[in-house]
Amino acid sequence: MILKVTFRVGDEYVGESDHIYSVIIPPSSHQGLHGLYVFPVKSKQPLLFQKAGFYTFSFALKEPKDVQFEQVVQVQASAEIGTWKVLSPKQDSLYTVRVGSSFEPLCVACYDRYDNCILFSAVPKLTIKLSSPNTILAQVCRPKVSVTTDKSTIKIKEIVFRSNKLDAIRPNYEATLNVSTLDGAFSVAFPCRVLPGTPKRITERPLKLRTELRPGEIIEDLALEVLDEYGNHAKEGENISLRVDGFSFQDGSSIVTEKGINCIKKVDADGLVDLSNILKVSKGYGEDVFLYVISEEEVIFKLQFQTEIRELRAVPKLFKNCKAGSQLENIVFEITDTQGKVDENINDEEKHGQFHTLKIKSKSFDIDDSVRYSFRHGRCTIRSIPLPNIEGIISFSASHSRYPELNLDIEVHVQNASPKNSNYTRNHEGVGNSVLSSQSSRENLRILPISPSLNISPFTQRDSSPESSNKYALPINFSPLKNPRFDRANLRNENSDILPIEVSAPQDVANSAGFAFICPKELEDDLANCGMEINDHERKLEMLHFRWLHIQRNISDLQDSVDRDLCISPSMSGKVLIQRQIESKCQSPAAVICKLDEVSFESSPGDILGIVALLGTVQSIELSRMLAQYIGEDKMLAVVCKNYAAAYNLETTLGQSVRGGYLALCLEDIRITIREPSVDPLELIPLKMPSLPNGIIPRGFLGYAVNMINIDTSYLQWRTTSGHGLRETLFYRLFGELQVYKDRECMMKARSCIQDGAVSLDGGIIRGNGFLSLGHWEPDILFPVENEAMPNTPQSSQAIRLLEAKKLELIVISKQIDEGNKFLEREREKFLIYRDRYNNYHLSRKKLA
């Protein structure tokens, strides 16, 4: 006979059955009875009937399909409760909840000790707890509970926890969620993560912030403590939206929107948003500036500051009885606070990004409004302002070039010049200003006798200030007439020492004795105009020279600032480490050069520039390692010279102090074939991007090695006689068009477009013509790594960028000075010719007379 046992969950007639056991046995006898079929079910299936459901026993004599008898047995769950289990959410990932928000509904079922579901006869009364190993974080009593229609599951909904103890479980926020009956008889617990609520409360740190700020000031110490509504610190990495009015972000993270300047910052491990050295005041004096924190499209915090109130004033305050054609001299402008005290902190210091200059302009008379006058300790002095040759009340305005709210309108009362022949008078109250009377009346023209004063020569004394210049003096009574080339009321221009001269030739003399072709007026005009051109140009050169000295001082200060930052950096400068590594090479030429000429390599390179390894930096240690391995230690320690003569002289200088030979690279003798000289020392070599046969740039290509070297700042302005820098000469000679790839896989796939070789950051090197090097390289001498050598602070980065800009500006000004000197020399030669013509003409007239 055949026995087949099947099992079905739920209704005995619904659903498919699972096969459990089947057996075929012959007839047997038992206790004297024959023809019995005894099936050993218990011995073969000891766990039978532990699972609740419907068991079907089918008996057949021939085939299983020929059922002769069938019996169904229903097994119910045990009344003895074993456990509760959470059905949802699924426990595939950690259940995450946020305080103050509704949790995802929980579904809980009850099971007996055989894991059979027990139906709920009533809705149980529950309590829910959030706990950590040391404390109970939160508790909800009598949550909203319902039973499903089949009574197999209870559903817990609308659970909201409120807790202020989450800082105790930072930063993982791991806890245990426990659901139990009120009497504690039954419960279920499972791990979860409890996160703080959305940011609702912000506190500034430090608490006592200085509320008055200076325009352009960067707040050095400011942090925002971010809390939810229950006092828990925000989770690390939480995005916080900031909006500013009157500030700018110095880290380049600002986003300009219709509502203003926004920025997204992340909360750190301490629950703070660090804004130190990030916010810079962008508004002027006497303005309100704001910092807002936005959460869920609402402003949850506002921090208000006010910029300092300042006023611009002039000394003296009144300008009366000023003579027409004279000058206002030594006018002092002061920036004062609300108590009338001069703010001596206002200085024009470019290295700190503080640009404090004054500009003046007028609609009443001509003033060069492109000139900027620097403030020093809150004061700005304008040496002279020329007045027009008109009588009446004129006005001009003075204002801060960057903060126009600091402005002042000034009225000047101009009177006709006194008829006396006095050269100097006083022209306004409180300050003595020189007034030069221009005797230009043609009625009193007279012939001048020949005198030594006609031999015009430049003054030899110079003033270092930009307002003074090397002047040419003309005879005291010479006053040329206006002409189309020089339409000026008089010859005295701003800060000029040229004095007017009155000369006329009698008409009969001019028209006799062969002088009919000579026009004395043209001689006078040529001489005067040339002298004025020289004066103007010398003044411009003095201004350029003063600017050159100013930039030199700025460069020196900026370099000191950068050096100090390097000294206080937590890690020692990468360049210093490499230099010490070179010096450890005992008596090698590179070590001797580093020890003998360390200072000169850092400041003003001459014929010997230094060692290859110290002339550039790179962005990563991986790139430094691969480039050093590619060119080899002998080239890394090569001495870089300007020309062959310098290399030979170096050998004589070193003498017996070194052992062995050395390589020298002579830059003037390197043939340049890639491009014309570039004006910008930071410009990269324009190399064509590599491309695969399908025209696509290879994946993982990072760039050409020659363009991934950052020239040391001390050598950015160095040029060969042909005008080429270190990138086109030294580094192109060393690397050529060496390509750099992210990894070996990318490099190998790009072999078809590699010509001069390639390196990968994970140790692969292709040298061309079949040579391939693989491995992990650790060369002794590397290129300094830039991000290790420089401190990662906004101040130091800004100082470095400003230093590079100043060096470039110095090159431009030096070129302008050279061109100006050449032009001035030509003008001086022309002036001597005009002077000789003028003297010869009057000497001839005197002889005729």
Salt bridges, closest charged atoms under 4 A:
GLU80 OE1 - ARG113 NE 3.62
ASP115 OD1 - LYS85 NZ 2.84
GLU158 OE2 - LYS144 NZ 3.86
ASP167 OD2 - HIS233 ND1 2.73
GLU217 OE2 - ARG210 NH2 2.29
GLU225 OE1 - ARG205 NH2 2.41
GLU225 OE2 - HIS233 NE2 2.59
ASP245 OD1 - LYS283 NZ 3.54
ASP251 OD2 - LYS265 NZ 2.21
GLU296 OE1 - LYS200 NZ 3.47
GLU308 OE1 - ARG214 NH1 3.02
GLU308 OE1 - ARG310 NH2 2.89
GLU334 OE1 - ARG313 NE 2.83
GLU334 OE2 - ARG379 NE 3.07
ASP343 OD2 - ARG214 NH2 2.93
ASP343 OD2 - ARG310 NE 2.83
GLU350 OE2 - ARG547 NH1 3.16
GLU350 OE2 - HIS550 NE2 3.96
GLU350 OE1 - LYS806 NZ 1.70
GLU467 OE1 - ARG383 NH1 3.95
GLU494 OE2 - ARG539 NH2 3.62
ASP525 OD2 - LYS521 NZ 3.00
ASP526 OD1 - ARG485 NH2 2.73
ASP536 OD2 - ARG488 NH2 3.51
GLU538 OE2 - ARG828 NH2 2.48
GLU542 OE2 - ARG462 NH1 2.36
GLU602 OE2 - LYS575 NZ 3.37
GLU633 OE2 - LYS585 NZ 3.41
GLU683 OE2 - ARG675 NH1 3.63
ASP712 OD2 - LYS575 NZ 2.94
GLU728 OE2 - ARG675 NH2 2.77
GLU745 OE2 - ARG699 NH2 3.92
GLU745 OE2 - LYS749 NZ 3.21
ASP762 OD1 - ARG744 NE 3.94
GLU778 OE2 - ARG625 NE 3.65
GLU778 OE2 - HIS776 NE2 2.86
ASP780 OD2 - LYS585 NZ 3.62
GLU809 OE2 - ARG547 NH2 3.09
GLU809 OE1 - LYS806 NZ 3.58
GLU827 OE2 - LYS830 NZ 3.36
ASP836 OD1 - ARG835 NH2 3.38
